[in-house]
């Protein structure tokens, strides 16, 4: 069946329109324009995170909701975790590898240092004192590795105020589920999830979930 001559024109016009919309969306993200502060397209279409400029601030409405869910199977085409922070210069390597608790991919971090490292998710959540959150996931370790997971706290000026470990001192050669509750203290306006650890060895994380109660 021969297609009408106008079909290529319609197709290319449609493609050009999509590219224009994506370009405008990219410009919005780079300029930090927030048209709908209570709604985030990225929460429903994770592929749009590729257009974000570094950290992404999200202001969730009150009520129970899953704010973050990372199984490390959804990382293409963006990596939703920040650059690695380490206390001292050392060989710290993070990668997505097979072998998760359900056979899917998971995060692997290898460290040859005694000192701690930290990997934070790019999502910064606006928070009000007194709100409750639950951070959960799966973890296992090899060697001398000691794993932890917690929250970065931001003050009203957007500066890091402190780090809080929701769960700590985890050493397990088999997958172990962790879960810990966190209550936003006074003076804190933003929070951010992180996975971390210390001592040399291999750290594995999977199915990280952050839930607002």
VOROPA-26463 format. One line per field, with one value per atom (N, C-alpha, C): residue number from 1; residue in three letters; x, y, z. Coordinates in pm, whole numbers, m for minus. Example, Ala and Ser with C-alpha at 12.3 -4.5 7.8 and 13.67 -1.06 7.14 Angstrom:
k [1;1;1;2;2;2]
r [ALA;ALA;ALA;SER;SER;SER]
c1 [1319;1230;1320;1285;1367;1290]
c2 [m569;m450;m330;m225;m106;3]
c3 [780;780;780;708;714;787]
***
This chain:
k [1;1;1;2;2;2;3;3;3;4;4;4;5;5;5;6;6;6;7;7;7;8;8;8;9;9;9;10;10;10;11;11;11;12;12;12;13;13;13;14;14;14;15;15;15;16;16;16;17;17;17;18;18;18;19;19;19;20;20;20;21;21;21;22;22;22;23;23;23;24;24;24;25;25;25;26;26;26;27;27;27;28;28;28;29;29;29;30;30;30;31;31;31;32;32;32;33;33;33;34;34;34;35;35;35;36;36;36;37;37;37;38;38;38;39;39;39;40;40;40;41;41;41;42;42;42;43;43;43;44;44;44;45;45;45;46;46;46;47;47;47;48;48;48;49;49;49;50;50;50;51;51;51;52;52;52;53;53;53;54;54;54;55;55;55;56;56;56;57;57;57;58;58;58;59;59;59;60;60;60;61;61;61;62;62;62;63;63;63;64;64;64;65;65;65;66;66;66;67;67;67;68;68;68;69;69;69;70;70;70;71;71;71;72;72;72;73;73;73;74;74;74;75;75;75;76;76;76;77;77;77;78;78;78;79;79;79;80;80;80;81;81;81;82;82;82;83;83;83;84;84;84;85;85;85;86;86;86;87;87;87;88;88;88;89;89;89;90;90;90;91;91;91;92;92;92;93;93;93;94;94;94;95;95;95;96;96;96;97;97;97;98;98;98;99;99;99;100;100;100;101;101;101;102;102;102;103;103;103;104;104;104;105;105;105;106;106;106;107;107;107;108;108;108;109;109;109;110;110;110;111;111;111;112;112;112;113;113;113;114;114;114;115;115;115;116;116;116;117;117;117;118;118;118;119;119;119;120;120;120;121;121;121;122;122;122;123;123;123;124;124;124;125;125;125;126;126;126;127;127;127;128;128;128;129;129;129;130;130;130;131;131;131;132;132;132;133;133;133;134;134;134;135;135;135;136;136;136;137;137;137;138;138;138;139;139;139;140;140;140;141;141;141;142;142;142;143;143;143;144;144;144;145;145;145;146;146;146;147;147;147;148;148;148;149;149;149;150;150;150;151;151;151;152;152;152;153;153;153;154;154;154;155;155;155;156;156;156;157;157;157;158;158;158;159;159;159;160;160;160;161;161;161;162;162;162;163;163;163;164;164;164;165;165;165;166;166;166;167;167;167;168;168;168;169;169;169;170;170;170;171;171;171;172;172;172;173;173;173;174;174;174;175;175;175;176;176;176;177;177;177;178;178;178;179;179;179;180;180;180;181;181;181;182;182;182;183;183;183;184;184;184;185;185;185;186;186;186;187;187;187;188;188;188;189;189;189;190;190;190;191;191;191;192;192;192;193;193;193;194;194;194;195;195;195;196;196;196;197;197;197;198;198;198;199;199;199;200;200;200;201;201;201;202;202;202;203;203;203;204;204;204;205;205;205;206;206;206;207;207;207;208;208;208;209;209;209;210;210;210;211;211;211;212;212;212;213;213;213]
r [UNK;UNK;UNK;UNK;UNK;UNK;UNK;UNK;UNK;UNK;UNK;UNK;UNK;UNK;UNK;UNK;UNK;UNK;UNK;UNK;UNK;UNK;UNK;UNK;UNK;UNK;UNK;UNK;UNK;UNK;UNK;UNK;UNK;UNK;UNK;UNK;UNK;UNK;UNK;UNK;UNK;UNK;UNK;UNK;UNK;UNK;UNK;UNK;UNK;UNK;UNK;UNK;UNK;UNK;UNK;UNK;UNK;UNK;UNK;UNK;UNK;UNK;UNK;UNK;UNK;UNK;UNK;UNK;UNK;UNK;UNK;UNK;UNK;UNK;UNK;UNK;UNK;UNK;UNK;UNK;UNK;UNK;UNK;UNK;UNK;UNK;UNK;UNK;UNK;UNK;UNK;UNK;UNK;UNK;UNK;UNK;UNK;UNK;UNK;UNK;UNK;UNK;UNK;UNK;UNK;UNK;UNK;UNK;UNK;UNK;UNK;UNK;UNK;UNK;UNK;UNK;UNK;UNK;UNK;UNK;UNK;UNK;UNK;UNK;UNK;UNK;UNK;UNK;UNK;UNK;UNK;UNK;UNK;UNK;UNK;UNK;UNK;UNK;UNK;UNK;UNK;UNK;UNK;UNK;UNK;UNK;UNK;UNK;UNK;UNK;UNK;UNK;UNK;UNK;UNK;UNK;UNK;UNK;UNK;UNK;UNK;UNK;UNK;UNK;UNK;UNK;UNK;UNK;UNK;UNK;UNK;UNK;UNK;UNK;UNK;UNK;UNK;UNK;UNK;UNK;UNK;UNK;UNK;UNK;UNK;UNK;UNK;UNK;UNK;UNK;UNK;UNK;UNK;UNK;UNK;UNK;UNK;UNK;UNK;UNK;UNK;UNK;UNK;UNK;UNK;UNK;UNK;UNK;UNK;UNK;UNK;UNK;UNK;UNK;UNK;UNK;UNK;UNK;UNK;UNK;UNK;UNK;UNK;UNK;UNK;UNK;UNK;UNK;UNK;UNK;UNK;UNK;UNK;UNK;UNK;UNK;UNK;UNK;UNK;UNK;UNK;UNK;UNK;UNK;UNK;UNK;UNK;UNK;UNK;UNK;UNK;UNK;UNK;UNK;UNK;UNK;UNK;UNK;UNK;UNK;UNK;UNK;UNK;UNK;UNK;UNK;UNK;UNK;UNK;UNK;UNK;UNK;UNK;UNK;UNK;UNK;UNK;UNK;UNK;UNK;UNK;UNK;UNK;UNK;UNK;UNK;UNK;UNK;UNK;UNK;UNK;UNK;UNK;UNK;UNK;UNK;UNK;UNK;UNK;UNK;UNK;UNK;UNK;UNK;UNK;UNK;UNK;UNK;UNK;UNK;UNK;UNK;UNK;UNK;UNK;UNK;UNK;UNK;UNK;UNK;UNK;UNK;UNK;UNK;UNK;UNK;UNK;UNK;UNK;UNK;UNK;UNK;UNK;UNK;UNK;UNK;UNK;UNK;UNK;UNK;UNK;UNK;UNK;UNK;UNK;UNK;UNK;UNK;UNK;UNK;UNK;UNK;UNK;UNK;UNK;UNK;UNK;UNK;UNK;UNK;UNK;UNK;UNK;UNK;UNK;UNK;UNK;UNK;UNK;UNK;UNK;UNK;UNK;UNK;UNK;UNK;UNK;UNK;UNK;UNK;UNK;UNK;UNK;UNK;UNK;UNK;UNK;UNK;UNK;UNK;UNK;UNK;UNK;UNK;UNK;UNK;UNK;UNK;UNK;UNK;UNK;UNK;UNK;UNK;UNK;UNK;UNK;UNK;UNK;UNK;UNK;UNK;UNK;UNK;UNK;UNK;UNK;UNK;UNK;UNK;UNK;UNK;UNK;UNK;UNK;UNK;UNK;UNK;UNK;UNK;UNK;UNK;UNK;UNK;UNK;UNK;UNK;UNK;UNK;UNK;UNK;UNK;UNK;UNK;UNK;UNK;UNK;UNK;UNK;UNK;UNK;UNK;UNK;UNK;UNK;UNK;UNK;UNK;UNK;UNK;UNK;UNK;UNK;UNK;UNK;UNK;UNK;UNK;UNK;UNK;UNK;UNK;UNK;UNK;UNK;UNK;UNK;UNK;UNK;UNK;UNK;UNK;UNK;UNK;UNK;UNK;UNK;UNK;UNK;UNK;UNK;UNK;UNK;UNK;UNK;UNK;UNK;UNK;UNK;UNK;UNK;UNK;UNK;UNK;UNK;UNK;UNK;UNK;UNK;UNK;UNK;UNK;UNK;UNK;UNK;UNK;UNK;UNK;UNK;UNK;UNK;UNK;UNK;UNK;UNK;UNK;UNK;UNK;UNK;UNK;UNK;UNK;UNK;UNK;UNK;UNK;UNK;UNK;UNK;UNK;UNK;UNK;UNK;UNK;UNK;UNK;UNK;UNK;UNK;UNK;UNK;UNK;UNK;UNK;UNK;UNK;UNK;UNK;UNK;UNK;UNK;UNK;UNK;UNK;UNK;UNK;UNK;UNK;UNK;UNK;UNK;UNK;UNK;UNK;UNK;UNK;UNK;UNK;UNK;UNK;UNK;UNK;UNK;UNK;UNK;UNK;UNK;UNK;UNK;UNK;UNK;UNK;UNK;UNK;UNK;UNK;UNK;UNK;UNK;UNK;UNK;UNK;UNK;UNK;UNK;UNK;UNK;UNK;UNK;UNK;UNK;UNK;UNK;UNK;UNK;UNK;UNK;UNK;UNK;UNK;UNK;UNK;UNK;UNK;UNK;UNK;UNK;UNK;UNK;UNK;UNK;UNK;UNK;UNK;UNK;UNK;UNK;UNK;UNK]
c1 [85;0;88;64;144;89;179;136;118;25;7;135;155;276;286;169;170;209;214;245;381;490;619;613;540;531;462;353;282;373;445;533;643;709;819;768;648;590;560;508;480;610;714;842;904;893;946;873;740;663;705;728;773;910;1001;1134;1127;1037;1021;970;873;821;928;1010;1118;1222;1250;1344;1292;1164;1103;1103;1078;1080;1220;1320;1460;1494;1452;1479;1412;1288;1217;1296;1348;1423;1553;1621;1749;1729;1616;1587;1520;1484;1422;1279;1209;1071;980;900;809;666;601;468;364;377;283;361;380;465;415;289;234;226;275;268;400;445;573;553;574;563;664;780;886;844;748;703;620;567;484;555;648;726;873;937;1073;1174;1143;1236;1262;1168;1184;1293;1338;1445;1574;1589;1710;1725;1614;1619;1646;1646;1664;1807;1821;1952;2000;2080;2132;2022;2019;1918;1779;1680;1542;1463;1399;1324;1176;1119;978;906;788;709;582;583;467;352;230;116;110;40;28;m41;m14;m77;23;m16;74;100;227;263;403;426;561;631;732;799;920;977;1095;1088;1115;1120;1224;1339;1450;1494;1473;1515;1641;1694;1814;1794;1668;1634;1586;1562;1499;1598;1729;1827;1844;1810;1824;1709;1733;1861;1931;1894;1958;1998;2088;2133;2080;1976;1909;1980;2107;2183;2299;2334;2435;2574;2671;2810;2850;2942;2987;3063;3028;3104;3188;3315;3402;3478;3505;3574;3721;3780;3919;3935;4046;4071;4090;4007;4013;3949;3963;3900;3758;3661;3520;3453;3397;3336;3192;3100;2960;2915;2832;2786;2654;2577;2455;2488;2459;2497;2378;2378;2273;2295;2192;2207;2126;2019;1933;1856;1784;1711;1608;1556;1458;1516;1651;1717;1737;1684;1698;1832;1850;1974;1970;2089;2101;2222;2236;2351;2463;2584;2703;2803;2854;2959;3078;3194;3316;3405;3457;3545;3669;3785;3908;3956;3864;3899;3827;3890;3826;3719;3738;3650;3521;3427;3292;3276;3171;3130;2978;2925;2781;2736;2619;2559;2415;2382;2250;2165;2035;1942;1927;1901;1893;1768;1669;1543;1555;1536;1530;1383;1336;1195;1175;1087;1052;978;1020;963;932;834;795;818;862;888;767;796;691;642;670;627;709;642;707;731;846;884;943;933;992;1084;1209;1308;1331;1317;1335;1407;1449;1518;1582;1669;1744;1893;1972;2116;2188;2306;2397;2540;2633;2772;2868;2989;3097;3225;3315;3438;3410;3476;3457;3352;3286;3192;3081;3053;2942;2850;2725;2633;2542;2493;2396;2311;2199;2112;2047;2028;1974;1929;1929;1872;1971;1978;2050;1948;1983;1892;1938;1844;1874;1802;1872;1810;1738;1686;1607;1688;1821;1907;1950;1904;1941;2074;2131;2259;2238;2334;2326;2348;2249;2254;2314;2280;2327;2296;2352;2320;2264;2158;2097;2092;2143;2136;2008;1920;1795;1821;1910;1957;2109;2176;2322;2377;2508;2582;2526;2501;2448;2562;2578;2671;2598;2581;2507;2549;2588;2629;2509;2392;2269;2183;2092;2007;1925;1926;1855;1769;1642;1555;1575;1581;1591;1476;1442;1335;1353;1341;1355;1268;1219;1131;1211;1170;1238;1133;1153;1064;1144;1091;1161;1174;1296;1314;1290;1278;1259;1376;1344;1447;1487;1431;1466;1356;1397;1301;1314;1419;1438;1510;1478;1543;1576;1673;1722;1774;1733;1774;1917;1984;2118;2145;2231;2287;2434;2491;2627;2691;2817;2887;3029;3097;3237;3308;3439;3528;3531;3636;3658;3572;3532;3450;3349;3249;3145;3010;2937;2805;2702;2591;2485;2354;2284;2155;2053;1926;1821;1685;1592;1453;1443;1510;1505;1370;1301;1170;1169;1111;1097;951;885;740;707;623;570;447;448;338;223]
c2 [m120;0;124;211;331;440;497;601;733;814;946;1029;1118;1201;1289;1327;1419;1351;1216;1146;1188;1192;1235;1375;1466;1602;1603;1526;1519;1459;1353;1286;1381;1449;1538;1660;1706;1818;1776;1655;1603;1587;1531;1512;1647;1744;1876;1939;1917;1970;1908;1777;1708;1761;1776;1827;1969;2050;2187;2186;2098;2088;2043;1946;1899;2008;2087;2196;2301;2334;2429;2373;2244;2182;2186;2159;2165;2306;2407;2546;2580;2533;2555;2497;2375;2311;2385;2431;2500;2635;2700;2830;2817;2695;2673;2722;2728;2772;2659;2685;2584;2632;2588;2637;2580;2451;2384;2328;2406;2362;2238;2204;2086;1964;1978;1867;1854;1730;1705;1598;1634;1536;1425;1458;1358;1243;1271;1165;1060;1098;1007;957;1037;1000;1022;918;933;971;942;977;1127;1209;1354;1402;1318;1360;1391;1339;1365;1513;1590;1733;1818;1757;1835;1887;1998;2058;2016;1910;1863;1817;1875;1836;1884;1809;1840;1854;1968;1996;1966;1891;1851;1883;1945;1984;1898;1786;1697;1750;1726;1764;1672;1713;1627;1496;1395;1265;1158;1034;922;909;897;885;829;750;701;811;873;986;942;829;780;629;574;429;397;346;323;177;103;m36;m55;57;57;m20;m44;m96;16;135;244;356;327;435;493;421;478;575;694;741;836;835;925;847;903;843;931;887;974;987;947;960;1056;1132;1237;1178;1267;1223;1168;1074;1012;1111;1111;1189;1092;1126;1042;1131;1077;1156;1175;1080;1092;1040;1073;1024;872;802;657;604;476;412;371;449;420;408;293;268;226;291;250;207;104;50;m23;m39;m118;m257;m358;m495;m589;m707;m806;m867;m934;m1003;m945;m868;m813;m922;m889;m990;m1067;m1006;m1076;m1110;m1104;m1136;m1019;m901;m783;m715;m599;m526;m454;m422;m352;m261;m177;m87;m157;m153;m206;m93;m78;20;m56;m36;m98;11;m14;82;11;75;20;106;188;281;243;274;256;362;481;594;588;675;667;734;690;747;764;838;863;889;837;858;903;1026;1083;1084;1064;1074;1221;1245;1385;1456;1383;1443;1505;1635;1705;1735;1687;1698;1812;1905;2010;1946;1980;1914;2016;1984;2070;1995;2065;1999;1919;1800;1713;1609;1626;1526;1398;1285;1155;1088;1024;953;818;723;591;562;527;489;339;268;123;76;m50;m108;m239;m287;m410;m381;m453;m431;m561;m576;m682;m632;m695;m648;m766;m733;m831;m768;m850;m798;m735;m624;m554;m444;m434;m324;m316;m193;m165;m64;m101;m17;63;174;258;329;383;462;570;686;794;914;1028;1151;1266;1348;1475;1584;1672;1777;1912;1990;2122;2230;2342;2452;2546;2656;2749;2816;2821;2882;2782;2658;2557;2491;2515;2456;2325;2233;2107;2136;2099;2123;2005;1885;1767;1642;1529;1398;1312;1238;1149;1009;912;772;710;674;609;464;397;263;264;185;191;55;40;m78;m208;m209;m328;m406;m529;m622;m754;m794;m916;m967;m1093;m1151;m1197;m1194;m1223;m1097;m1088;m970;m955;m834;m804;m680;m688;m572;m479;m348;m250;m152;m92;8;94;224;315;438;490;608;733;843;971;1080;1166;1281;1408;1497;1621;1710;1748;1833;1980;2064;2208;2270;2371;2443;2380;2265;2194;2216;2252;2278;2182;2101;2007;1882;1768;1642;1568;1478;1406;1268;1164;1028;1000;915;875;732;663;537;562;490;520;397;412;303;343;253;275;141;147;30;m30;m106;m160;m282;m294;m408;m368;m452;m429;m408;m309;m273;m291;m353;m374;m317;m239;m181;m206;m222;m239;m199;m167;m136;m31;82;192;262;277;343;447;562;670;711;689;708;818;910;1011;955;958;904;1004]
c3 [0;0;0;m95;m107;m15;69;160;87;128;65;77;m18;m20;103;157;270;402;404;529;586;505;561;620;558;610;746;758;887;993;958;1054;1102;1009;1047;1123;1089;1164;1308;1324;1458;1538;1474;1541;1580;1492;1522;1639;1645;1757;1889;1890;2012;2054;1961;1993;2050;1995;2045;2189;2218;2354;2452;2410;2496;2519;2416;2429;2528;2518;2612;2754;2767;2901;2959;2877;2922;2968;2892;2930;3063;3083;3210;3327;3309;3416;3446;3341;3363;3431;3404;3465;3602;3640;3770;3779;3666;3666;3712;3814;3868;3850;3742;3708;3803;3834;3925;4043;4151;4263;4334;4320;4388;4297;4174;4080;4008;3992;3924;3817;3692;3584;3602;3661;3679;3769;3859;3948;3873;3756;3678;3553;3502;3383;3415;3472;3524;3416;3288;3182;3177;3225;3221;3315;3408;3498;3425;3303;3227;3197;3200;3170;3293;3412;3533;3545;3612;3634;3773;3778;3906;3999;4118;4216;4172;4217;4183;4312;4332;4454;4430;4521;4508;4638;4627;4743;4746;4818;4816;4901;4862;4946;5068;5174;5293;5261;5342;5322;5286;5306;5280;5131;5095;4954;4942;4837;4806;4726;4786;4723;4640;4675;4604;4601;4483;4468;4363;4407;4316;4326;4219;4214;4131;4077;3993;3863;3827;3695;3603;3661;3587;3558;3562;3555;3414;3308;3174;3148;3088;3038;3134;3261;3356;3480;3555;3681;3793;3866;3962;4097;4102;4226;4202;4305;4291;4277;4256;4254;4391;4391;4514;4602;4733;4831;4915;4936;5018;5117;5236;5339;5306;5238;5199;5057;4995;4861;4866;4790;4791;4664;4642;4528;4568;4523;4548;4412;4383;4253;4272;4203;4208;4069;4065;3938;3961;3853;3857;3804;3886;3853;3874;3811;3840;3978;4028;4156;4269;4238;4342;4413;4520;4597;4517;4410;4325;4188;4178;4053;3959;3995;3910;3938;3876;3899;4034;4084;4212;4207;4308;4318;4392;4336;4402;4420;4541;4569;4626;4566;4617;4676;4795;4861;4912;4897;4954;5070;5125;5233;5362;5475;5606;5628;5566;5594;5516;5553;5499;5364;5295;5167;5171;5075;5073;4930;4896;4765;4787;4746;4772;4646;4663;4550;4511;4383;4337;4385;4437;4479;4618;4627;4755;4785;4897;4932;5032;4999;5094;5211;5331;5449;5557;5637;5748;5879;5982;6111;6159;6208;6258;6160;6031;5934;5951;5929;5947;5812;5802;5680;5717;5625;5644;5526;5555;5454;5466;5353;5357;5232;5234;5120;5157;5068;5092;5083;5161;5162;5195;5142;5184;5168;5236;5236;5221;5176;5168;5221;5271;5330;5465;5495;5622;5611;5499;5473;5578;5621;5712;5643;5620;5543;5636;5581;5652;5548;5592;5504;5588;5530;5610;5530;5597;5544;5556;5452;5459;5494;5586;5631;5577;5524;5469;5551;5572;5645;5549;5602;5522;5411;5426;5324;5218;5230;5132;5159;5276;5312;5388;5375;5449;5597;5678;5821;5897;5853;5925;5843;5885;5829;5942;5912;6011;5953;6027;5984;6038;5948;5988;6029;5954;5990;5980;6064;6071;6112;6096;6141;6082;5950;5885;5820;5861;5800;5779;5654;5624;5487;5479;5351;5267;5326;5251;5251;5156;5147;5275;5328;5452;5429;5467;5454;5573;5543;5650;5639;5750;5754;5877;5861;5974;5956;6065;6062;6095;6034;6055;6072;6172;6196;6172;6092;6058;6183;6220;6339;6307;6408;6387;6310;6229;6155;6024;5991;5867;5763;5641;5534;5417;5415;5305;5351;5291;5325;5197;5208;5090;5132;5062;5096;5050;5126;5087;5135;5062;5108;5133;5230;5270;5333;5369;5436;5471;5539;5574;5587;5592;5589;5448;5423;5289;5261;5137;5095;4990;4972;4873;4943;4895;4948;4836;4867;4769;4825;4743;4782;4672;4713;4614;4673;4584;4620;4730;4708;4805;4793;4906;4909;5020;4988;5087;5088;5201;5211;5311;5269;5360;5430;5563;5641;5655]
***
